[in-house]
Amino acid sequence: MADLTQKTQENVEYMIEAIKAKLRMATGAAMSASAFHVDRYDDILEVYEIVMSKERLSISEVEALAKELGQLRSN
């Protein structure tokens, strides 16, 4: 497990990959972990903690989280 107390690009990528795996995102290929910047670390960590705390996610939760991730991506 990564030390998520460290705000590094590697941890950002770790969290994004874990979120994609948990959500089983069909658009996972389009959601490249490298498209997320460490400047948004705290927001990404918050999404990560929500996703990892739930055993199951509803379709509406997955859609909302996917939308949130889209907004956190670097342009």
DRENPALUM-393439 format. One record per atom (N, C-alpha, C): residue in one letter; residue number from 1; x, y, z; atom name. Coordinates in nm, 2 decimals. Each point is the difference from the previous one (the first is absolute). Layout:
N
type seq u v w atom
A NUM X Y Z CA
...
***
This chain:
75
type seq u v w atom
M 1 0.08 -0.12 0.00 N
M 1 -0.08 0.12 0.00 CA
M 1 0.09 0.12 0.00 C
A 2 -0.04 0.10 -0.08 N
A 2 0.07 0.13 -0.01 CA
A 2 -0.02 0.08 0.13 C
D 3 0.10 0.08 0.03 N
D 3 -0.01 0.09 0.11 CA
D 3 -0.07 0.13 -0.05 C
L 4 -0.13 0.01 0.02 N
L 4 -0.08 0.10 -0.06 CA
L 4 0.01 0.13 0.08 C
T 5 0.09 0.01 0.10 N
T 5 0.02 0.12 0.07 CA
T 5 0.10 0.09 -0.08 C
Q 6 0.06 -0.06 -0.10 N
Q 6 0.10 0.07 -0.08 CA
Q 6 -0.07 0.05 -0.13 C
K 7 0.00 0.13 -0.02 N
K 7 -0.07 0.06 -0.12 CA
K 7 0.10 -0.01 -0.12 C
T 8 0.00 -0.12 -0.06 N
T 8 0.08 -0.02 -0.12 CA
T 8 -0.08 -0.04 -0.12 C
Q 9 0.06 0.02 -0.12 N
Q 9 -0.07 -0.04 -0.12 CA
Q 9 -0.02 -0.15 0.00 C
E 10 0.10 -0.08 0.05 N
E 10 -0.02 -0.14 0.00 CA
E 10 -0.12 -0.04 0.09 C
N 11 -0.03 0.07 0.11 N
N 11 -0.11 -0.04 0.08 CA
N 11 -0.13 0.04 -0.07 C
V 12 0.00 0.12 -0.07 N
V 12 -0.12 0.03 -0.08 CA
V 12 -0.03 -0.11 -0.10 C
E 13 0.10 -0.05 -0.07 N
E 13 -0.02 -0.10 -0.10 CA
E 13 -0.04 -0.13 0.07 C
Y 14 0.05 -0.03 0.11 N
Y 14 -0.04 -0.12 0.08 CA
Y 14 -0.15 0.01 0.03 C
M 15 -0.04 0.11 0.05 N
M 15 -0.14 0.02 0.04 CA
M 15 -0.10 -0.01 -0.12 C
I 16 0.04 0.07 -0.11 N
I 16 -0.08 -0.01 -0.12 CA
I 16 -0.02 -0.14 -0.05 C
E 17 0.11 -0.07 0.00 N
E 17 -0.01 -0.14 -0.05 CA
E 17 -0.09 -0.09 0.09 C
A 18 0.01 0.03 0.13 N
A 18 -0.08 -0.08 0.10 CA
A 18 -0.15 0.04 -0.02 C
I 19 -0.02 0.13 -0.02 N
I 19 -0.14 0.04 -0.02 CA
I 19 -0.06 -0.06 -0.13 C
K 20 0.08 0.00 -0.11 N
K 20 -0.05 -0.06 -0.12 CA
K 20 -0.03 -0.14 0.01 C
A 21 0.09 -0.08 0.07 N
A 21 -0.02 -0.14 0.02 CA
A 21 -0.13 -0.03 0.09 C
K 22 -0.02 0.08 0.10 N
K 22 -0.11 -0.02 0.09 CA
K 22 -0.13 0.04 -0.08 C
L 23 0.00 0.10 -0.07 N
L 23 -0.12 0.04 -0.08 CA
L 23 -0.02 -0.08 -0.12 C
R 24 0.10 -0.08 -0.04 N
R 24 0.00 -0.08 -0.12 CA
R 24 -0.04 0.09 -0.12 C
M 25 0.07 0.11 -0.01 N
M 25 -0.04 0.10 -0.10 CA
M 25 0.03 -0.04 -0.14 C
A 26 -0.11 0.00 -0.08 N
A 26 0.02 -0.04 -0.14 CA
A 26 0.08 0.11 -0.07 C
T 27 0.00 0.12 0.05 N
T 27 0.08 0.11 -0.06 CA
T 27 0.13 0.01 0.06 C
G 28 0.05 -0.11 0.07 N
G 28 0.12 0.01 0.07 CA
G 28 0.12 0.03 -0.09 C
A 29 0.00 -0.04 -0.12 N
A 29 0.11 0.03 -0.09 CA
A 29 0.01 0.15 -0.03 C
A 30 -0.12 0.06 -0.01 N
A 30 0.00 0.14 -0.02 CA
A 30 0.04 0.08 0.12 C
M 31 -0.01 -0.06 0.12 N
M 31 0.03 0.07 0.12 CA
M 31 0.14 -0.04 0.05 C
S 32 0.10 0.05 -0.07 N
S 32 0.14 -0.03 0.02 CA
S 32 0.04 0.06 0.14 C
A 33 0.06 -0.08 0.08 N
A 33 0.05 0.05 0.13 CA
A 33 0.09 0.12 -0.01 C
S 34 0.08 0.00 -0.11 N
S 34 0.10 0.11 -0.01 CA
S 34 -0.07 0.13 -0.04 C
A 35 -0.13 0.00 -0.03 N
A 35 -0.08 0.12 -0.03 CA
A 35 -0.04 0.08 0.12 C
F 36 0.03 -0.06 0.12 N
F 36 -0.04 0.06 0.13 CA
F 36 0.13 0.06 0.06 C
H 37 -0.01 0.12 0.05 N
H 37 0.12 0.07 0.05 CA
H 37 0.00 0.00 0.15 C
V 38 0.11 0.01 0.06 N
V 38 0.02 -0.01 0.14 CA
V 38 -0.06 0.13 0.07 C
D 39 -0.02 0.10 -0.08 N
D 39 -0.07 0.12 0.06 CA
D 39 -0.14 -0.03 0.05 C
R 40 -0.06 -0.10 -0.06 N
R 40 -0.14 -0.04 0.04 CA
R 40 0.00 -0.11 0.10 C
Y 41 0.12 -0.03 0.07 N
Y 41 0.02 -0.11 0.08 CA
Y 41 -0.11 -0.02 0.11 C
D 42 -0.04 0.10 0.07 N
D 42 -0.09 -0.01 0.11 CA
D 42 -0.14 -0.04 -0.06 C
D 43 -0.04 0.06 -0.11 N
D 43 -0.13 -0.04 -0.06 CA
D 43 0.00 -0.14 -0.05 C
I 44 0.11 -0.05 -0.06 N
I 44 0.01 -0.13 -0.05 CA
I 44 0.00 -0.10 0.12 C
L 45 0.07 0.04 0.11 N
L 45 0.00 -0.09 0.12 CA
L 45 -0.14 -0.01 0.06 C
E 46 -0.07 0.11 0.00 N
E 46 -0.14 -0.01 0.05 CA
E 46 -0.09 -0.10 -0.09 C
V 47 0.01 0.01 -0.13 N
V 47 -0.07 -0.10 -0.09 CA
V 47 0.05 -0.14 0.03 C
Y 48 0.13 -0.02 0.01 N
Y 48 0.06 -0.13 0.03 CA
Y 48 -0.06 -0.06 0.13 C
E 49 0.00 0.08 0.11 N
E 49 -0.05 -0.04 0.12 CA
E 49 -0.15 -0.04 0.00 C
I 50 -0.08 0.08 -0.07 N
I 50 -0.14 -0.04 -0.02 CA
I 50 -0.02 -0.13 -0.07 C
V 51 0.07 -0.01 -0.11 N
V 51 -0.01 -0.13 -0.08 CA
V 51 0.05 -0.12 0.08 C
M 52 0.11 0.01 0.06 N
M 52 0.05 -0.11 0.08 CA
M 52 -0.08 -0.04 0.12 C
S 53 -0.07 0.10 0.05 N
S 53 -0.08 -0.03 0.12 CA
S 53 -0.13 -0.08 -0.02 C
K 54 -0.04 0.00 -0.13 N
K 54 -0.13 -0.07 -0.03 CA
K 54 0.03 -0.14 -0.06 C
E 55 -0.08 -0.09 0.04 N
E 55 0.01 -0.14 -0.06 CA
E 55 -0.06 0.00 -0.14 C
R 56 -0.11 0.07 -0.01 N
R 56 -0.07 0.01 -0.13 CA
R 56 -0.04 0.14 -0.03 C
L 57 0.00 0.03 -0.12 N
L 57 -0.04 0.14 -0.04 CA
L 57 -0.12 -0.02 -0.10 C
S 58 -0.10 0.09 0.01 N
S 58 -0.11 0.00 -0.09 CA
S 58 0.04 0.06 -0.13 C
I 59 -0.08 -0.02 -0.10 N
I 59 0.03 0.06 -0.13 CA
I 59 0.01 0.15 0.01 C
S 60 -0.09 0.06 0.07 N
S 60 0.00 0.14 0.01 CA
S 60 0.12 0.05 0.08 C
E 61 0.05 -0.07 0.10 N
E 61 0.12 0.03 0.07 CA
E 61 0.12 -0.01 -0.10 C
V 62 0.01 -0.10 -0.08 N
V 62 0.11 -0.02 -0.09 CA
V 62 0.00 0.12 -0.10 C
E 63 -0.12 0.03 -0.05 N
E 63 -0.01 0.12 -0.10 CA
E 63 0.05 0.13 0.07 C
A 64 -0.04 0.02 0.12 N
A 64 0.03 0.12 0.07 CA
A 64 0.16 0.01 0.03 C
L 65 0.05 -0.12 0.03 N
L 65 0.15 0.00 0.03 CA
L 65 0.07 0.01 -0.13 C
A 66 -0.04 -0.05 -0.11 N
A 66 0.06 0.01 -0.13 CA
A 66 0.00 0.15 -0.04 C
K 67 -0.11 0.06 0.02 N
K 67 -0.01 0.15 -0.03 CA
K 67 0.10 0.08 0.08 C
E 68 0.00 -0.03 0.13 N
E 68 0.10 0.07 0.09 CA
E 68 0.14 -0.02 -0.05 C
L 69 0.04 -0.13 -0.04 N
L 69 0.13 -0.02 -0.04 CA
L 69 0.03 0.07 -0.13 C
G 70 -0.10 0.01 -0.09 N
G 70 0.01 0.08 -0.12 CA
G 70 0.04 0.15 0.03 C
Q 71 -0.06 0.05 0.10 N
Q 71 0.02 0.14 0.04 CA
Q 71 0.14 0.02 0.06 C
L 72 0.05 -0.11 0.06 N
L 72 0.13 0.01 0.06 CA
L 72 0.12 -0.02 -0.09 C
R 73 -0.03 -0.05 -0.12 N
R 73 0.10 -0.02 -0.10 CA
R 73 0.07 0.13 -0.04 C
S 74 0.13 -0.01 -0.03 N
S 74 0.07 0.12 -0.06 CA
S 74 -0.04 0.02 -0.14 C
N 75 -0.02 0.12 -0.04 N
N 75 -0.03 0.03 -0.14 CA
N 75 0.12 0.03 -0.08 C
***
